Amino acid sequence: ANDHTLVVFSRDTSTGELTQKQCFNQDGTAGCTEPADGDAGFLADWITVSPDGSTVYAGGGNGAAGAIVFSRTKTSGLLSQLPGTKGCVDNDSACTSGTAVNFTDGMVISPDGKFAYLVDVADNAIDTFARATDGSLVDKGCDADESSALACSDPPLRGLEGSDTIRPIAISADGSRVYVDG
């Protein structure tokens, strides 16, 4: 059994009934697809859909890639991983580079779709990414508490010292504030 599988369902809007259409997991078993993610492995511990519905991001911890980037077909809802380095974010040469992507535990996207914020619980950090029109991500830097080994924000985040992890993450409807719990 694989407990980190991303499953895509269609939903009957009148009855609420779900029908499985697609799945992704770290080893391509049980009829699922294994995403290309460098050598990090794929664990779907969290899922985020872009505000316009065109992109789906999934990721997790335990040494997994920071995030896998999927384009979403609006009519069918089916997912396709973006090609090459655009298809994942990690510290691996096969992926788009990220600063704080060692053990990710969630992502939010600004309401205008221009930026994504990824939580790294291993480094108590938030990595900021610009979003391209195809949903791919470009690292813009990170913010971390003073216990982090990463070269991030100066000054470091306050109030999170001694916190085991930063999670969850949320963004206000107007996009003017990002919230984390530490």
N, C-alpha and C positions, 0 to 999 in steps of 0.2 A: 504494500500500500504506500502511496505517496501523499503525505499530508500537506504539501505545499503546491497544490495544483490550482492554476487559474482556469476557471470554467466559464464559458460563454453560453448563455441561454437566450432563446427568444422568449418573449412574454406576450401572451394573449391579453390585450388591453381590456377586454370586456370580462374575461373570466379570471384573469390573474395567473393562469396556468403557465408553467415554465417548461420549455423543451430544450434539452442540451443540444448545442450545435458544434462546439469546439472546445478543446482543452489544451493546455500547455503544462509541462512539468519538467523537472530537472534531468530526467533520464529517458524521456520519450516512450515510457511504458503506458499500458492500458489504453492504447489508441490515441494518446496525446502526442503533441509535437514538442520537441526539445528546442527551446530558443538558442540561438547563437549568442554566447555571452563571454567569450574569452575563456579563461580557465577557472572562473569564479563559481560557476554553478548557478542555477536559477531556483529561487525559493519565492513563492508568491505568498508573502505574509501581509501585504497591503496592496491596494489597487486604487488608482486615481484616474478619473476621466476628465479630460480638458473641458472647459466651459462650452466650447462649440461642438463637443462630441466627436471630434475628428481624431483624437489621440487618446490612447490608454497607456498608463504607466503601471508597472508592477515591480515589486522588489521585496527584499527581505534581508535577514541577517544570517548568522552562522557561516560567514565567509562567502556569502552569495554576492552576485553582482549588485551594485548599488541600485540600479533600476534597469528594466528592459523597456524599450520604447516601441509601441505598436501603433500603426495607423489603423483606423477603424472605418470600415465601409459603412456609410450612413444608412443605406437601404437595408443591408443584411445584418449589420452589427458585427460581422466577422472581422477578426484581427489578422494583421500581417506585420511581422517585425520589420522595422525600417532596415534597409540594407547597410552592411559594413559597420563602421564605427558609430554611425548614427543610431544603431539599433540597441545600444546599451550604454550605460554610464558606469564607470568603474575606474580603478587604478590599474588597468590592464591595457596594453597597447592595442588590443582588438576592439576596444570601446572608446567612446568619448571620455576624456579625463575629467574626474571630479576631485575636489579637495577633500570633502568630508563625506565619503561614501563607503566607509568600512563596514558598517552594520546598520543599514537603513531601517527606519520604522515608520515611514509615512511621508507623504508629499501633499502639498497644497499648491494650487495654481491661482494666480491673481485673476480676478473676474474678467479683466481685459485680455487674458490669455498670454500676456507678454513675458511673464516670469513664473518660475516654479521654485519652490522652497522644499528642500529635502532634509529630513532629520537624520543625523548620524548619532545613534545612541552610544556607540563605542567611544566616540570622541566628544560627546556632549556638545555637538555643533549643529549648525544649520547652514547648509550649502545653498547658495543662490545661483540660479541658472536663468539665462535669457532663453526664451523659446522661439525657435524659427517657425516659419509658416508650415513646415512639414511636421512639426512637433518635436524635432530634434532639439537637444539641449546644448548650451554653451556655458561653461562654468564662469561665474562672475566673482567668485570668492566666497568666504565663509565667515561666520561669527561663532565663537566658541567661548566656553568659560575658561578661567585661568588654569584649570587642571589639564586641559587638553594639550596633547603633544603637537597639535597642528599649528601652523603659522597662520592664524586667522585674524580676527578683529583686534584692533588696538584703539581704545582699551578693550579688555575682554568683557564678555557678558557678565552682568552683576546679578547676584541673588541666586545663582545656580551652583555656587561652590559647594562641594560635598554631595551634590545630587548624584544618584546612581545613573540616571538617564534623563535625557530631554525627550519627552513624549507626552501626550500627542501634540499635533500641530494643527492650527486652524487659522483661517483668514477671514476678516470681516467682509460682509457683502459688498461694501464700497471699495475694498482692497487697500484701505489706508492703514490697517493694522494686521500684524501677524502675532499669534498667541502660541506659547508653548507652556508645558507644565514640566517642572524639573524637580 
